[in-house]
Structure formats: structure tokens, C-alpha cells
Amino acid sequence: MEAARKRVFEFFKTVYRSIPTFMDIYVLDDVVKPSQLRSTIASEIRKNAHVTDPKVPSI
């Protein structure tokens, strides 16, 4: 379980750091602010905080 938790944090950090690139590639400046995108991503990850089996597929 600790390895899965570590992977989630690494994924989150990678995505968090990539937000400016996503904003540029998909021209999201007029649609959403980077802070809103970060908040949405964090809330989606928190939705699955209750999962205890790392083999459970996400929906």
C-alpha cells in the first residue's frame, strides 16, 4: 500500500508541475485559471483517498 501511495504522490507532483504546459498546449487561459485546475485535480485525487486496495481499478 505504501508503494501505491508513493506513486499517487509522484503522479500528483508531475501533473501539478505540468499544468502550465497543459494550459499552453490546450489554450486554456480563457477557460480556467491554473489555480482552479490545480484545485480540481487535487479534489479528484482526494475522492479516492478512502481506497485501501491498490489493485482496485479507477472508474
BALOBA-1460 file (C-alpha; in Angstrom, 3 decimals):
// residues 59
<rec num="1" residu="m" x="0.000" y="0.000" z="0.000"/>
<rec num="2" residu="e" x="2.873" y="2.364" z="0.761"/>
<rec num="3" residu="a" x="4.232" y="1.922" z="-2.769"/>
<rec num="4" residu="a" x="0.841" y="2.807" z="-4.248"/>
<rec num="5" residu="r" x="0.622" y="5.869" z="-2.029"/>
<rec num="6" residu="k" x="4.075" y="6.945" z="-3.176"/>
<rec num="7" residu="r" x="3.055" y="6.537" z="-6.840"/>
<rec num="8" residu="v" x="-0.016" y="8.715" z="-6.283"/>
<rec num="9" residu="f" x="2.088" y="11.487" z="-4.769"/>
<rec num="10" residu="e" x="4.601" y="11.262" z="-7.610"/>
<rec num="11" residu="f" x="1.757" y="11.389" z="-10.147"/>
<rec num="12" residu="f" x="0.239" y="14.403" z="-8.379"/>
<rec num="13" residu="k" x="3.569" y="16.260" z="-8.336"/>
<rec num="14" residu="t" x="4.158" y="15.515" z="-12.014"/>
<rec num="15" residu="v" x="0.702" y="16.699" z="-13.026"/>
<rec num="16" residu="y" x="0.904" y="19.743" z="-10.748"/>
<rec num="17" residu="r" x="4.182" y="20.807" z="-12.350"/>
<rec num="18" residu="s" x="2.820" y="20.184" z="-15.852"/>
<rec num="19" residu="i" x="-0.196" y="22.469" z="-15.520"/>
<rec num="20" residu="p" x="1.491" y="25.444" z="-17.246"/>
<rec num="21" residu="t" x="2.310" y="23.177" z="-20.187"/>
<rec num="22" residu="f" x="-1.286" y="21.895" z="-20.322"/>
<rec num="23" residu="m" x="-2.514" y="25.481" z="-20.241"/>
<rec num="24" residu="d" x="-0.323" y="26.353" z="-23.237"/>
<rec num="25" residu="i" x="-0.980" y="23.223" z="-25.298"/>
<rec num="26" residu="y" x="-4.755" y="23.335" z="-24.921"/>
<rec num="27" residu="v" x="-5.047" y="27.160" z="-24.786"/>
<rec num="28" residu="l" x="-6.957" y="27.071" z="-21.516"/>
<rec num="29" residu="d" x="-6.147" y="30.616" z="-20.389"/>
<rec num="30" residu="d" x="-9.626" y="31.897" z="-21.312"/>
<rec num="31" residu="v" x="-11.380" y="28.862" z="-19.822"/>
<rec num="32" residu="v" x="-9.764" y="28.180" z="-16.460"/>
<rec num="33" residu="k" x="-7.092" y="29.603" z="-14.172"/>
<rec num="34" residu="p" x="-4.128" y="27.430" z="-13.203"/>
<rec num="35" residu="s" x="-5.179" y="27.596" z="-9.555"/>
<rec num="36" residu="q" x="-8.647" y="26.272" z="-10.442"/>
<rec num="37" residu="l" x="-7.107" y="23.423" z="-12.410"/>
<rec num="38" residu="r" x="-4.809" y="22.547" z="-9.502"/>
<rec num="39" residu="s" x="-7.719" y="22.589" z="-7.093"/>
<rec num="40" residu="t" x="-9.820" y="20.343" z="-9.326"/>
<rec num="41" residu="i" x="-7.012" y="17.830" z="-9.758"/>
<rec num="42" residu="a" x="-6.374" y="17.743" z="-6.002"/>
<rec num="43" residu="s" x="-10.072" y="17.197" z="-5.266"/>
<rec num="44" residu="e" x="-10.250" y="14.328" z="-7.773"/>
<rec num="45" residu="i" x="-7.307" y="12.637" z="-6.082"/>
<rec num="46" residu="r" x="-8.851" y="13.198" z="-2.635"/>
<rec num="47" residu="k" x="-12.065" y="11.498" z="-3.817"/>
<rec num="48" residu="n" x="-10.150" y="8.209" z="-3.858"/>
<rec num="49" residu="a" x="-8.385" y="8.659" z="-0.515"/>
<rec num="50" residu="h" x="-10.645" y="6.009" z="1.016"/>
<rec num="51" residu="v" x="-9.383" y="3.248" z="-1.308"/>
<rec num="52" residu="t" x="-7.313" y="0.699" z="0.614"/>
<rec num="53" residu="d" x="-6.698" y="-1.900" z="-2.106"/>
<rec num="54" residu="p" x="-4.098" y="-0.678" z="-4.630"/>
<rec num="55" residu="k" x="-5.383" y="-3.197" z="-7.224"/>
<rec num="56" residu="v" x="-8.834" y="-1.597" z="-7.418"/>
<rec num="57" residu="p" x="-9.235" y="-0.063" z="-10.898"/>
<rec num="58" residu="s" x="-10.341" y="3.548" z="-11.032"/>
<rec num="59" residu="i" x="-13.601" y="4.466" z="-12.702"/>
